Amino acid sequence: MEILTPEQTRILDASTIAADNIRSFDLMKRAATAFVTCFIEYVKSPVRVLLLAGPGNNGGDALAVAQILSEIKGFAVKVLMCGEKGRLSADCAENLQLVEMSESIELLDVKALSEALPDTDVIVDGLFGSGLNRRLEGQYKLLIDKVNASNRPIYSIDIPSGLYADKLNDAEDTIVKATVTITFDSPKLSFFMFENEAFTGTIRIMDIGLNEYVKLEFPTPFFATEPSDIHRIKRTKFSHKGTYGHVLVVGGKKGMAGAICMASKAALRSGCGLLTIASVEDNRLIAQSIVPEAMFQDVEDMTSTADTEKYNSLLIGPGMGTSQAAFQHLEQLLETIGKAGKSCVLDADALNMLALHQRLDLIPQQAVLTPHPKEFERLFGKTDNSYKQLQLALQKAVEYKCVIVLKGAHTRVIMPDGRCYFNMTGNAALAKGGSGDVLGGMIASYLAQGYGCEQAALNGVYFHGLAADQLVKKMNMEAVLPTDIIEELKYI
C-alpha cells in the first residue's frame, strides 16, 4: 500500500473524479459514507454527536457525514461551522446548503462551543485535512484546546486537525488528540512517527475506490505492508528437510542460553528444515533440553570456512556478549560470510560489537540487521526525532546494501534500494525482552528457505506481529511472553 504525499493525493482524487465521471462533490459523499461505516462500528446510538466543520474540503466531509448520520435513528446531530460562508471551498459550501435545509441537523456558530460541549457525547473532527501546512492559531487554537480538554471521544476525518501529513510538527503546535482517526485509501507518513501517537489514536483505513492505476505511477519510497506483500513457499509432496534449509544460530554466552533457545525454536516453527546452535559448551545441556530438534556445536570449535559452508543462513548475536573473544569470532564469521555470499541476520550483540569497534565495513551485502532504536543509534548515530532517524536508516540501508529492520511500533523494513515498509501488525505485547530473539530466528528461517533478504524480513516482521495480534484476543497484553509468540506461530 503506497503512502502518498498530500499533493499526490490531490492528483489521485482528481484522476478518480475524471475516470469515474463523477463530481468532486460525489467523491466527498463517498468518503463520508466510508467514514460513517467505520464510525458506527465504534459509536452505538442513541448518541449526541457534535461535528466540527472547517472551511475547506475536510469541513465538507464533516458536513456530508452530518447528513448521513442525521438519517440514522438514534443520532442527534449538531454541526459547529468554523468557516465564513464567503471563504468556503465549493464542495464545502454546497454541503453547507444541504445542512441548512435539513430539519434534523442543528447548525451552530463557532461561539456556541462552550454551550454545546456539555450536551455532546462524541465529537467528529473535520476542521482541517492533510493539505494543512501551517500552525493553527487564533480561534482554531482555542477551539481545539477546548475540544481536547472535553474528555469526549474524538473521531478525526482523514487526519487529526493540525497534524502535518508528511513532516514533523513543532512541539508547541495545536493538534486535535483523536481517539480514532478514520483515514481514506492509505495512511499518512506522520501516522508512523512515535511523536504523533497522542494525536492519531487508533488508525482505521477505509477504501473509497481511488484510481489504483494512477496510484501505481506515483514515485514513493514509503509503503504500508499488506497481506498481499507476504508470500509463503508451498511445501511439495516430495520435499525433505534439506529442501527448507539449514539455519545456524550463533550466540549465547555463559548464562545467556535463553536468547539462542527462543531464536532457535522460532526458526523451527517458521519452517526451516534443519537448525544448529553454535554456543559455548556450558549451554549444550540447556539448549538440547529446550530445543531437542536442534543440533549443537561448540562455538570454540568453529575455526574454518568449512564450518559455515553447510548452512543456508546464519543468525548471529543473541546473548553473544561483547567480549574481545566474541568480537574476534564475529569478525571471522562476517569475513567468511562476505566472501561466500551467505545470508545472515545480525541482531543484538552482533550489532553492539560492530558499533563498539566501529567496524561497519564488516556488514555483508544483503544482510538483515534488526536493531531496536538504541542499537540503531549506537550503529549509525543519534538523531533528534523519528523523521530524521527514518531518513538516516534509508541512507544507511542504501549505503551498506542491506535490509534494516528498525524495530518498534510499525516496525520499519528498509530495503537496499531505499524503499521502506511500515508493518501493520503487532501490538505492545511485543514490548518484552526476548521478542527480538524470536523475530531474528524467524527471519533467519525464511532466509534459509530461500525467500531472499527483503521477503524474509517482510515475512518475519509481519507474522511476528500477527501472532501477537492473535494472542491478545485470548489473553491480556501484559501476560504475553515471547515463548507464547513462538507457540502461536503454529496457527498463523
Secondary structure as UniProt FT lines:
FT   HELIX           6..20
FT   HELIX           24..42
FT   STRAND          47..53
FT   HELIX           57..70
FT   TURN            73..74
FT   STRAND          75..81
FT   HELIX           85..87
FT   HELIX           90..101
FT   STRAND          105..109
FT   HELIX           110..112
FT   HELIX           113..116
FT   HELIX           117..119
FT   STRAND          122..126
FT   TURN            130..131
FT   HELIX           138..148
FT   TURN            149..150
FT   STRAND          154..157
FT   TURN            161..162
FT   TURN            171..172
FT   STRAND          180..184
FT   HELIX           189..192
FT   HELIX           194..196
FT   HELIX           197..200
FT   STRAND          202..206
FT   HELIX           212..217
FT   STRAND          222..224
FT   HELIX           227..229
FT   TURN            237..238
FT   HELIX           241..244
FT   STRAND          246..250
FT   TURN            254..255
FT   HELIX           257..269
FT   TURN            270..271
FT   STRAND          274..279
FT   HELIX           281..283
FT   HELIX           284..290
FT   TURN            292..293
FT   STRAND          295..298
FT   HELIX           299..301
FT   HELIX           306..309
FT   STRAND          313..316
FT   TURN            318..319
FT   HELIX           324..340
FT   STRAND          343..346
FT   HELIX           349..356
FT   TURN            357..358
FT   HELIX           360..362
FT   TURN            365..366
FT   STRAND          368..369
FT   HELIX           373..380
FT   HELIX           386..400
FT   STRAND          403..406
FT   TURN            409..410
FT   STRAND          412..414
FT   TURN            416..417
FT   STRAND          420..422
FT   HELIX           428..430
FT   TURN            433..434
FT   HELIX           435..448
FT   TURN            449..450
FT   HELIX           453..471
FT   TURN            472..474
FT   HELIX           477..479
FT   HELIX           482..488
FT   HELIX           489..491
//
